Amino acid sequence: MTAAAPPLRRLRRPSAIPGFGIAFGYTLAYLGLIVLLPLAALVLKASSIGLSGLWAAAMEPRVLAALRTSFGLSLAAGIVDAVFGLIVAWVLVRYRFPGRKLIDAAVDLPFALPTAVAGIALAALYAPNGWIGRLVEPLGLRIAFTPLGIFIALVFVGLPFAVRTVEPLIAEIDRELEEASATLGATRGQTLRRVLLPPLLPAVLTGFALAFARAVGEYGSVIFVAGNMPYVSEIAPLLIVIKLEEFNYAGATAIATIMLGMSFAALLAINLIQAWSRRRFGHV
């Protein structure tokens, strides 16, 4: 009898990046030290007051009002950023016009601009005696030091995320798809709904999620234009700072833990919708 041939060993393709084990270990260590460990410390600190304490802190009228202001305005700002970010990205990718490079650079300005500077600039612009505020004041519309001012500040800081997320996918869309759609008799609206928007939807949702996450935790650009009135224009991050200044560490960590849980739930829901859209519509 002849000896059985040894089983063929599966050839392992070499990785383009060497040292996967070291890189993966570094990634886990970095994620644990920079992200997970601080969050675990926050939850551990909040657990000292128990679930009843967390519930009592969440049910305080002032806390509820601040959370409603932060998450409600962040959701609205994220939606506006997703819509207008798509439009801005489309114009920057598809059209060539004088000043395009300047506008393209201005989109990234909220990334580089200190948030306090942005808040001061927005307050000076939309205050009752500001350039825009003085024009709308006679109409009975007040922007600065109201929830509307918070909304504008959150749209300002979140717009770059929506634009830069969807911009690469727009550049990858073949113009021949639009020409083929027109050849088959589709209107511009039908081409937009059935040909262009479906492959862009996952990127639009990603931009919305990033803008929403940035808006929820925004502090510097908001406090200068919000007015910071309890029950009216007070955001949750400011309430956390107030609790810390009062040496109420348990209350501050309780609010922070509530914000963490709500943010995680919202982002999880957005990611599930994004995964469904990718399965439903696929990629370009």
Secondary structure, 3 states (H helix, E strand, C coil): CCCCCCCCCCCCCCCCCCCHHHHHHHHHHHHHHHHHHHHHHHHHHHHHHHHHHHHHHHCCHHHHHHHHHHHHHHHHHHHHHHHHHHHHHHHHHHCCCCCHHHHHHHHCHHHHCCHHHHHHHHHHHHCCCCCCHHHHHHHCCCCCCCHHHHHHHHHHHHHHHHHHHHHHHHHHCCHHHHHHHHHCCCCHHHHHHHHHHHHHHHHHHHHHHHHHHHHHCCCHHHHHHHCCCCCCCCCHHHHHHHHHHCCCHHHHHHHHHHHHHHHHHHHHHHHHHHHHHHHHHCCC
